[in-house]
Amino acid sequence: MTGPETLDVARDAIWTIVIVSAPLMVVGLVVGVAVSLVQALTQIQEQTLVFVPKILAIFVTLVLTLPFMADVLHAEMLRISSRITGG
């Protein structure tokens, strides 16, 4: 593989990571902001209060988006393996 082909594979891999992790990151961000807003409104300043809702929301999102993530990763693996076998 030449230099540009290697950079293409690396760029595709980074983009795949962004696509796969985006749903979890967005849900974590939204839940974190919502819990922080509730904490600010109620003046409850417990540091560990954020973690339980975040973990539950991310777990539910992971279960729901797992087929999508698997499809994206499978497609990336097929692209990489076709490049390897194609020479």
Secondary structure, DSSP 8 states (H G I E B T S, - for coil): --HHHHHHHHHHHHHHHHHHHHHHHHHHHHHHHHHHHHHHHHT---GGGGHHHHHHHHHHHHHHHHHHHHHHHHHHHHHHHHHHHH-
